[in-house]
């Protein structure tokens, strides 16, 4: 799968498109085939370092798609 990943905090230039392994859902979870993703204010705060989060991390708290598994 593809994901937008933040390896270090900073401006929009730190966003990287990376290939990542497709996650496997655990009991009680679902896997969503995301067709549209959004970047909201929390993603921006975390990317810029205003709301510290350990790196690397994947952005995109908002999304829409279909349940794949």
Steps between C-alpha positions, in 0.01 A plus 500: 500500500604860463508743792606858566768475769670761718860399585583835666294802599486809283303658217308329220833401339550227765202301369621189315302251292623155604410137437398325821390142570123455496388467863311193618195569713494344847186366665245780533669711228431555131725580205371790290596542134529879512390680185526854638707632789512840661757687701346690789629744761635224727713362213638850443579555870678164522693554176617845611600382850235708682341180634804274547468144374779244457623472140454340259121514481231482233272801451135488404256486789209541260411253227223333306492163328365148514560224751746254343538253790 
